[in-house]
Amino acid sequence: MKNFILILLVAINLLLAGVLVFKVIDLPQAKAQPIGLAGNYLMVSGEILGTKSDAVYVVDLAKRKLHALHYDRSTRRVTLQGTRDLAQDLASTVRMHPVRRTRRPRRRR
């Protein structure tokens, strides 16, 4: 009887270990912001620089534009703060000046 119980406990432990390994190996895929046919917009909330208020930034993927929307609590209205053309912003190249290296003076021994 003792051997039967011992074999049963070992079998249950092996079964539980197998289930644990199966669950760890088969992880679900992360799908961040899935986009369907009509999902041509991305929205992100963020802080407006220099103020304590927040804004909602809307990216229009079809027109490649960024819109900043602000909710005014006093009037209870959403106002458009500004729009940026992302295609034009990303197409412009920024010239970087090469960094000049200065020679360090040699140490005397």
N, C-alpha and C positions, 0 to 999 in steps of 0.2 A: 504494500500500500504506500509505503514511504517513497519507493522508487517511482510510482505512478504520479504522485503529487509533485515530486521533484522534476520529472520530465514535463509535466503539465506547466509548471511555473517557468521552466526554461523556454518552452514553446511560446508561452504568452509573452515573455520578455523579447524573444526574437521577433514575434509578430509586431509588437510595439516599436521595436527598433527599426523594423522594415518600414512601418508607416511613417515614422519620423524621418527616415532618409528619403522616402518618396515625397513627402511634403517639402523638404528642404530643396531637393533637386528640381521639383516642378513648381518654380516660382511664377506667379502671375506677371504678365507684362505690364509695364507702366505706360499709360497712354496719356501724355500731357497735351491738353487742349486739342482733342480730335477735331478735324475740320471736315465738314461735309460739303456738299455742293453749294449750300447757301451760306456757309460760314466764312464769309469774306472779311470778318472783323475780329480783331483781338482787343481786349480791354484790360488795362492794368491801372491800379490805383497807385498814386504816388504823391509825394510832398511837393508843393510849389516852393522853389528856392526863395529864401528871404522872408517867408511868411510861415505862420503856424497852420495854415489851411491846407487841405488836400485837394487833389484833382483826379479826374479819371482821364487817362490817356487812351484814345481809341485809334487803332491802326487800321486803315482801310487798305486791305491787301490788294484789291482790284485796282485802285487808283494810286496806291503807294503813297498815301498821305497820313500824317499824324495829326490828330486833333486833340487839343487839351480842353476839357470841360470842367467848369467849376460850379459848385452848388453854393449859392449865396443864401445863408440862413436867415438874414433879415427880410429879404423879399421872397424867399422860398422859390427861387427860380434857378434853372441851370443856364449858365452863360458860356459861350464859346470864348476861350481866352486866346486861342491862336491856332494856326495850322502851319505845318511844315511839309514841304515836298520831299519825301524820303529819297526818291530817285535822283533828284537834283543834288541833295546833300551828300549822298553816297557816291555820286559820280565825280564830284569835285575832288581833286587830288590835293593833298597837303604836302607842301615841300618841306622837307626836313633838312636843316643844315647839318653838315657833318660835325661831329664833336672833335674839337682840337685837343690833342693830348699834349700836355706839358711835361717836360722832362723833370724828373725829380733829381735833386742834387744828390750826388753820391756821398755816402757816409764815409767818413775817415775812420780808419781802424787804429 
